[in-house]
């Protein structure tokens, strides 16, 4: 599968006419000069894009490019300019998102120029079943989860590409009533992933299911192979227990498993940007904590985001906003390994908690 590259170049000219009256000296004017590349190949028209201009607090303009006036009047100041092809929040089939964003300073009495390049902002996953799958299973399908409730359903005959926002997704295979954990895939913008599902009953009597995940080399070069045992209902490691919990690295690999114990250090809290903060207590909130294998960890792809439900013992006792003293404490928790805030997560906590030395 070859991925068409689509770059939409928006050149924005901010101009102030010298003949404006004194009352208008603080006003700038923005005109849109559009050039296009590879639009005809993609089937997307620049005129159908939405342009959004934000002054840092509110959107001062949000319109389709085809509906924009020839000249946009704006007070002098700093603005964020964004262009995007579609509104995209939940996963959908055949819905690539093209977007670009930049910041510009409009100064009265001056002419400024900025270029905005739009490229694919989401990631695609295509599922391919091996030819011998129908002879081994009567019914089978895949659900790819963004979080505990949001997923895209791939039937056994689905040939379309599903699109997801960047982050980590969980692959759950259902075959003849069995629920099989396919692990996780971490997606970046512009990734185009092909997941090959190949049962290996002919050379593996235990009935393991092999999932080979490849990413189109025109976008990103990497391959992942996941071995899934369909005989243990999504928990491949049955020895997980309160006395033998997963560490954080294992918990990231085991996304999709439910009712498991994990252990890690509390290193911070998720901020409003879906990232975590470990240095600024003023940014911490009481809805979550972040666990890591090391108290110095700063990579958001090597931690677990833990949801703390309102009114629960976990929020009352573990949230950093009210309990700053729990920072860097090692804690043992039980829950479901499900995506939370677009990252590997632990949700639906149960069974209590305990601090470890």
Phi and psi in degrees as a GROMACS rama.xvg file:
@    title "Ramachandran Plot"
@    xaxis  label "Phi"
@    yaxis  label "Psi"
@TYPE xy
-103.024  137.673  UNK-2
-100.264  125.899  UNK-3
-76.5764  128.816  UNK-4
-84.2942  133.289  UNK-5
-127.224  114.428  UNK-6
-117.974  119.548  UNK-7
-104.778  119.992  UNK-8
-106.324  115.817  UNK-9
-104.043  120.54  UNK-10
-106.606  120.234  UNK-11
-110.361  126.888  UNK-12
-110.536  119.985  UNK-13
-97.3231  117.429  UNK-14
-130.909  140.286  UNK-15
-120.468  125.301  UNK-16
-78.1177  136.166  UNK-17
-67.8586  -17.014  UNK-18
-85.9125  4.31372  UNK-19
-66.3596  150.601  UNK-20
-71.627  161.99  UNK-21
-55.7531  -34.552  UNK-22
-65.2573  -19.0978  UNK-23
-105.226  11.6204  UNK-24
-62.597  -25.1323  UNK-25
-90.4061  10.3226  UNK-26
-103.957  135.704  UNK-27
-113.989  164.458  UNK-28
-128.218  134.179  UNK-29
-116.409  126.027  UNK-30
-117.642  151.58  UNK-31
-110.442  118.89  UNK-32
-114.501  112.965  UNK-33
-103.973  130.826  UNK-34
-120.76  150.392  UNK-35
-127.522  151.83  UNK-36
-139.717  125.923  UNK-37
63.2311  19.3029  UNK-38
-65.6313  -42.0454  UNK-39
-64.0116  -30.7783  UNK-40
-72.2958  -33.2048  UNK-41
-86.9883  -19.3102  UNK-42
80.647  10.7409  UNK-43
-108.845  132.946  UNK-44
-102.368  134.482  UNK-45
-59.9017  -33.9679  UNK-46
-61.5015  -20.7952  UNK-47
-87.4304  -7.24774  UNK-48
-68.0238  156.254  UNK-49
-101.938  134.178  UNK-50
-106.307  128.2  UNK-51
-123.368  130.862  UNK-52
-119.489  125.098  UNK-53
-122.984  136.86  UNK-54
-92.2544  11.2198  UNK-55
103.041  -14.6992  UNK-56
-127.374  -45.8767  UNK-57
-138.238  161.542  UNK-58
-76.7993  119.741  UNK-59
-89.6304  -15.0703  UNK-60
-157.751  138.664  UNK-61
-152.241  102.634  UNK-62
-148.219  156.306  UNK-63
-64.6416  146.241  UNK-64
-60.901  -34.6893  UNK-65
-66.035  -17.9666  UNK-66
-100.694  0.177001  UNK-67
-72.7988  143.829  UNK-68
-70.863  165.379  UNK-69
-64.5436  -28.6323  UNK-70
-139.072  129.028  UNK-71
-106.31  125.972  UNK-72
-92.2763  128.82  UNK-73
-139.203  139.383  UNK-74
-64.6053  150.225  UNK-75
-59.0803  139.643  UNK-76
160.005  -172.557  UNK-77
-101.304  132.632  UNK-78
-132.361  147.637  UNK-79
-98.2995  126.065  UNK-80
-113.765  125.237  UNK-81
-130.724  139.836  UNK-82
-127.479  138.535  UNK-83
-150.941  152.591  UNK-84
-82.4595  -35.6636  UNK-85
-145.792  160.996  UNK-86
-79.9639  123.29  UNK-87
-136.358  115.249  UNK-88
-125.496  -48.4757  UNK-89
-102.118  154.711  UNK-90
-62.0875  144.773  UNK-91
-147.237  157.437  UNK-92
-82.8518  142.519  UNK-93
52.2476  44.262  UNK-94
-131.167  67.0436  UNK-95
-65.1831  140.456  UNK-96
-107.075  127.001  UNK-97
-112.658  128.772  UNK-98
-152.72  162.241  UNK-99
-157.289  152.395  UNK-100
-147.156  144.388  UNK-101
-154.86  169.25  UNK-102
-118.973  140.842  UNK-103
-138.396  146.045  UNK-104
-105.041  119.763  UNK-105
-100.172  120.675  UNK-106
-115.643  135.083  UNK-107
-62.663  136.919  UNK-108
81.3382  3.09335  UNK-109
-125.874  159.284  UNK-110
-110.16  127.334  UNK-111
-123.095  158.072  UNK-112
-138.013  136.125  UNK-113
-142.273  144.569  UNK-114
-109.648  136.639  UNK-115
-118.172  118.789  UNK-116
-104.29  124.961  UNK-117
-104.204  131.57  UNK-118
-136.423  177.461  UNK-119
-63.7407  126.928  UNK-120
-103.095  -9.77692  UNK-121
-117.063  -176.017  UNK-122
-127.291  149.179  UNK-123
-111.634  145.079  UNK-124
-129.504  125.396  UNK-125
-115.06  132.962  UNK-126
-102.625  130.5  UNK-127
-124.051  119.655  UNK-128
-91.1757  143.522  UNK-129
-70.1028  159.701  UNK-130
-65.1252  -28.1945  UNK-131
-89.4251  3.86804  UNK-132
-61.0024  -44.0794  UNK-133
-62.3939  -25.362  UNK-134
-79.1291  -13.7727  UNK-135
-105.638  -27.3007  UNK-136
-130.053  140.213  UNK-137
-79.2638  -42.6782  UNK-138
-132.808  139.27  UNK-139
-160.852  147.554  UNK-140
-162.366  169.787  UNK-141
-127.212  140.607  UNK-142
-121.49  127.828  UNK-143
-109.87  116.681  UNK-144
-96.9766  134.831  UNK-145
-88.9627  -35.6171  UNK-146
-151.834  -166.578  UNK-147
-63.236  -27.4074  UNK-148
-117.77  -15.8991  UNK-149
-105.839  120.431  UNK-150
-150.851  167.182  UNK-151
-117.583  131.594  UNK-152
-96.9674  121.713  UNK-153
-106.77  113.956  UNK-154
-75.1271  173.766  UNK-155
-67.6041  -16.413  UNK-156
-110.036  5.47197  UNK-157
-70.4894  126.717  UNK-158
-116.853  -5.02813  UNK-159
-77.6018  162.341  UNK-160
-93.4972  128.536  UNK-161
-91.5169  144.286  UNK-162
-115.456  140.026  UNK-163
-134.852  153.332  UNK-164
-70.7323  153.421  UNK-165
-55.9342  146.141  UNK-166
144.596  -165.778  UNK-167
-107.166  130.188  UNK-168
-116.572  153.871  UNK-169
-106.671  135.787  UNK-170
-103.549  118.457  UNK-171
-121.168  118.525  UNK-172
-100.556  136.918  UNK-173
-117.091  121.467  UNK-174
-139.824  115.128  UNK-175
49.0475  46.3292  UNK-176
85.3217  -7.72506  UNK-177
-90.0947  143.226  UNK-178
-106.444  118.854  UNK-179
-117.858  125.095  UNK-180
-77.7728  119.321  UNK-181
-97.956  8.86325  UNK-182
81.2592  -159.153  UNK-183
-124.978  159.127  UNK-184
-128.741  126.484  UNK-185
-93.4942  122.586  UNK-186
-108.326  137.909  UNK-187
-114.875  159.082  UNK-188
-54.9723  137.472  UNK-189
80.9953  -2.95811  UNK-190
-66.3931  136.376  UNK-191
-124.43  105.845  UNK-192
-103.326  136.848  UNK-193
-115.691  119.074  UNK-194
-100.781  111.331  UNK-195
-94.5319  120.25  UNK-196
-103.336  116.793  UNK-197
-129.253  109.55  UNK-198
-72.5168  142.878  UNK-199
-121.415  44.1149  UNK-200
-63.4474  -30.6487  UNK-201
-67.3084  -27.157  UNK-202
-125.685  14.15  UNK-203
-144.769  97.166  UNK-204
-59.5625  -23.0068  UNK-205
-72.655  -11.9706  UNK-206
81.3313  27.8482  UNK-207
-63.2079  149.036  UNK-208
-110.142  123.97  UNK-209
-99.1273  129.653  UNK-210
-116.148  116.625  UNK-211
-104.576  119.306  UNK-212
-109.707  122.652  UNK-213
-123.201  154.567  UNK-214
-120.949  131.532  UNK-215
-49.6548  122.121  UNK-216
-67.2537  -13.2857  UNK-217
-74.7756  -12.4419  UNK-218
-110.931  -48.7473  UNK-219
-160.617  136.968  UNK-220
-100.491  102.809  UNK-221
-165.578  151.496  UNK-222
-132.204  144.804  UNK-223
-133.185  133.722  UNK-224
-116.678  128.76  UNK-225
-120.088  125.764  UNK-226
-100.672  125.328  UNK-227
-124.074  129.471  UNK-228
-92.4582  115.515  UNK-229
-75.7499  2.54495  UNK-230
-95.3818  -0.864949  UNK-231
-127.36  26.5632  UNK-232
52.2684  38.8531  UNK-233
94.0339  -4.25348  UNK-234
-117.746  82.4628  UNK-235
-60.9267  -30.0285  UNK-236
-104.522  92.4802  UNK-237
-71.7774  -9.96638  UNK-238
-84.4  -0.0438955  UNK-239
-62.4867  131.836  UNK-240
-160.362  177.723  UNK-241
-62.4027  -28.136  UNK-242
-94.4215  -8.11718  UNK-243
-137.789  66.2583  UNK-244
-77.924  162.767  UNK-245
-72.3954  144.961  UNK-246
-81.9671  -178.078  UNK-247
-70.5132  -38.2564  UNK-248
-60.3276  -41.5177  UNK-249
-67.2701  -40.195  UNK-250
-62.681  -34.3401  UNK-251
-66.9088  -41.4688  UNK-252
-68.5101  -28.7479  UNK-253
-96.6504  16.9968  UNK-254
-51.2775  134.022  UNK-255
111.228  -21.205  UNK-256
-77.6166  153.687  UNK-257
-127.316  149.64  UNK-258
66.3204  40.5779  UNK-259
-112.74  157.468  UNK-260
-98.0007  136.355  UNK-261
-133.459  158.423  UNK-262
-137.749  132.559  UNK-263
-167.278  170.829  UNK-264
-88.3246  137.482  UNK-265
-75.9088  115.339  UNK-266
-116.723  -7.2657  UNK-267
169.32  -163.468  UNK-268
-141.133  148.833  UNK-269
-71.8749  135.275  UNK-270
-95.4462  -176.816  UNK-271
-67.4492  -12.2757  UNK-272
-93.9304  14.3551  UNK-273
60.1605  26.7697  UNK-274
-124.412  172.321  UNK-275
-114.48  157.835  UNK-276
-127.332  129.285  UNK-277
-116.992  -4.52263  UNK-278
-111.454  -15.1925  UNK-279
-122.742  93.1211  UNK-280
-54.9749  -27.3066  UNK-281
-64.683  -20.4997  UNK-282
-93.2534  -9.10589  UNK-283
-70.6786  149.027  UNK-284
-128.666  177.768  UNK-285
-100.322  10.5484  UNK-286
-92.2225  -9.31231  UNK-287
-164.598  166.113  UNK-288
-136.231  164.445  UNK-289
-119.489  130.466  UNK-290
-110.887  143.038  UNK-291
-141.061  164.09  UNK-292
-79.6096  -16.1085  UNK-293
-138.745  139.03  UNK-294
-69.7469  -12.4913  UNK-295
-98.3115  4.69794  UNK-296
-64.2643  133.663  UNK-297
-126.612  1.03694  UNK-298
-89.735  117.588  UNK-299
-69.6911  -8.99694  UNK-300
-94.4574  3.29119  UNK-301
-119.27  21.6365  UNK-302
-129.868  169.37  UNK-303
-116.248  127.857  UNK-304
-88.1613  123.116  UNK-305
-109.814  123.462  UNK-306
-81.5127  129.88  UNK-307
-111.441  106.171  UNK-308
-73.1842  142.482  UNK-309
-57.6587  134.336  UNK-310
83.1689  -3.91996  UNK-311
-85.7784  160.71  UNK-312
-62.9698  -26.6717  UNK-313
-70.862  -45.4023  UNK-314
-66.9034  -39.9359  UNK-315
-64.1467  -29.9108  UNK-316
-112.945  -15.5431  UNK-317
-116.99  -13.3295  UNK-318
-72.0235  138.384  UNK-319
-74.8954  -22.8946  UNK-320
-63.0569  -40.3568  UNK-321
-101.467  -20.0599  UNK-322
-128.799  65.0972  UNK-323
-60.5776  -22.1934  UNK-324
-68.6345  -12.3724  UNK-325
-84.1632  -6.2254  UNK-326
-56.8449  131.023  UNK-327
72.5282  8.77538  UNK-328
-80.2202  143.789  UNK-329
-90.129  128.428  UNK-330
-127.3  146.066  UNK-331
-106.818  125.131  UNK-332
-135.269  155.342  UNK-333
-124.383  136.43  UNK-334
-177.986  -162.65  UNK-335
-103.752  131.093  UNK-336
-82.8453  90.663  UNK-337
-131.032  149.652  UNK-338
-57.4431  135.318  UNK-339
-139.35  125.374  UNK-340
53.8772  43.1156  UNK-341
66.6868  17.9758  UNK-342
-135.616  171.993  UNK-343
-59.8787  133.342  UNK-344
-139.746  169.788  UNK-345
-127.792  123.325  UNK-346
-133.553  171.884  UNK-347
54.9573  53.8989  UNK-348
-63.6244  144.066  UNK-349
-156.22  161.947  UNK-350
86.2476  5.93553  UNK-351
80.4085  -173.124  UNK-352
-148.067  164.993  UNK-353
-153.155  147.176  UNK-354
-86.5812  145.248  UNK-355
-117.761  149.636  UNK-356
